[in-house]
Amino acid sequence: MNIKKRLQKANQKFLFVLLTAGVLIYLSEPLLPTTKNGIFYLPYLTCGLTMILFGEILRIWATGHLEKNKNLTTSGPYSYIKNPMYAGSFIILMGFNMLAINPYMLFIIPVELIAFMLVYIPTKRRIESTRLIEKFGQAYADYDENVPDYIPRRLKPYKSLNPKSWTWRVFRGNQEVQVGFTVLVGTAAIIIKLWIPY
C-alpha cells in the first residue's frame, strides 16, 4: 500500500473516531440533576474512566507491535487475542457510554453489542481470514486455530515464530497518537459538559 492510500485510510479512521466521540458528547446528559453534584455520578465516572483507560492501553500495546501487510503479528497482545485493537476500541466505546449517562444508553449499549457480535465480527473475520491465509498461508492457519478473536482462553501466550518487542516507530506509524488524543479530548468534554450548571 503506497503512502497516499495509507494516509487516506488513516484519515478515514481518525474521522470515524472523531464523529463517534462527537455523537457521544452531544448525547451525554445525566439521568438525574443530582448526578451533576458528583455523588451519584461517581460510580459512572469511575467505571467509565477505568474502561477507557484499559481500552486505550490495550490499543497502545497492540499498535506498537502491528506491522500491517508486512509481517504476521503474533507478539504482544496478539499472542492472546487476534483483534486487540478492535477489542480496545469496543471497551473505550463502552466507557464513553458509561460517562455519558443518559436515557439513550439503555438502548445504545444493546444495539452496539448486537451489531458488534452479529454483524461486524462475522464480516471482518470472513474478509480478514481470506486475505491473511492468502498472504501468510499455514502460519496464519496455525495462529487462527490457536488464538481466539476477542476473549483470551488462557494466560499462556501463543508461541510466536517471529517474536518482537513494542517499538515507538511501529506505534507512531499506526497513527495511534491521533486516536489517543481524540479519546482524551472526548473524555474531558463529556465530563466538563456533565458538570456545567443548568
Summary of the structure (lengths in Angstrom):
residues: 198
radius of gyration: 18.5
end to end distance: 50.5
largest distance: 60.5
contacts: 566
relative contact order: 0.18
helix: 70%
strand: 0%
